[in-house]
């Protein structure tokens, strides 16, 4: 038998950390795309703005405000 200490193999990043990393990478891009689409629809005036877009945009804003302390935006 070998005298070296056996270490278990390295696993994967926990899902909640991975999801946050992915979210953080793409949130600004997604927020910009949503804002542009909402603005485009609002300026057009003939098609109602999709509520899902507004909800998602607000969720991103809320998440940013929780993650960013006041005065650091």
Backbone torsions as a table, in degrees:
resi	resn	phi	psi	omega
1	UNK	NA	145.0	-178.4
2	UNK	-79.4	139.2	-179.5
3	UNK	-82.5	-8.3	-179.1
4	UNK	-72.9	149.5	179.6
5	UNK	-73.1	130.1	179.7
6	UNK	-86.1	126.1	176.1
7	UNK	-107.3	141.1	176.7
8	UNK	-69.3	155.7	178.4
9	UNK	-64.5	153.2	177.6
10	UNK	-71.3	135.0	-179.6
11	UNK	-89.3	-151.9	179.1
12	UNK	-109.2	162.9	175.4
13	UNK	-61.9	135.0	177.6
14	UNK	-55.5	146.1	-174.3
15	UNK	-56.7	-42.9	-177.3
16	UNK	-64.5	-32.0	176.7
17	UNK	-73.2	-44.1	179.4
18	UNK	-60.5	-44.9	179.6
19	UNK	-61.7	-40.4	179.0
20	UNK	-65.6	-40.7	178.7
21	UNK	-61.9	-45.0	178.9
22	UNK	-63.8	-45.7	179.5
23	UNK	-58.4	-48.1	-178.1
24	UNK	-61.8	-34.8	179.2
25	UNK	-65.9	-34.8	-170.5
26	UNK	-112.6	-5.1	-174.4
27	UNK	-63.0	-43.9	-178.7
28	UNK	-64.0	-41.9	178.6
29	UNK	-63.5	-44.0	-179.9
30	UNK	-65.8	-42.0	179.2
31	UNK	-61.1	-42.1	179.0
32	UNK	-64.0	-43.5	179.7
33	UNK	-63.5	-42.0	178.6
34	UNK	-64.1	-44.8	-179.5
35	UNK	-60.8	-41.5	179.5
36	UNK	-65.7	-41.6	180.0
37	UNK	-66.2	-43.7	178.9
38	UNK	-62.2	-44.5	179.4
39	UNK	-63.1	-42.6	179.8
40	UNK	-60.8	-47.1	179.1
41	UNK	-65.0	-39.8	179.9
42	UNK	-65.0	-42.0	179.5
43	UNK	-68.7	-33.5	179.4
44	UNK	-69.0	-46.8	175.7
45	UNK	76.6	-4.8	-178.0
46	UNK	-99.7	-15.3	-178.2
47	UNK	-123.7	132.5	179.6
48	UNK	-66.5	143.9	176.7
49	UNK	-69.7	135.1	-178.4
50	UNK	-70.9	123.7	-178.5
51	UNK	-59.0	-35.9	178.7
52	UNK	-58.0	-37.0	178.7
53	UNK	-64.6	-44.8	-178.6
54	UNK	-65.0	-42.5	179.2
55	UNK	-62.2	-47.9	-179.9
56	UNK	-63.4	-43.3	177.6
57	UNK	-58.2	-46.2	179.7
58	UNK	-64.8	-35.7	176.7
59	UNK	-63.3	-41.1	177.9
60	UNK	-63.8	-45.6	178.9
61	UNK	-60.0	-45.8	179.3
62	UNK	-61.1	-43.6	-179.3
63	UNK	-64.8	-39.0	177.2
64	UNK	-64.2	-40.7	-177.6
65	UNK	-68.2	-29.5	177.2
66	UNK	-75.8	-38.6	-176.5
67	UNK	-78.4	-22.8	-176.4
68	UNK	-109.9	115.5	176.5
69	UNK	-60.8	152.9	-179.3
70	UNK	-53.6	138.2	176.1
71	UNK	86.1	-1.3	-177.8
72	UNK	-110.0	13.3	-178.2
73	UNK	-75.7	NA	NA
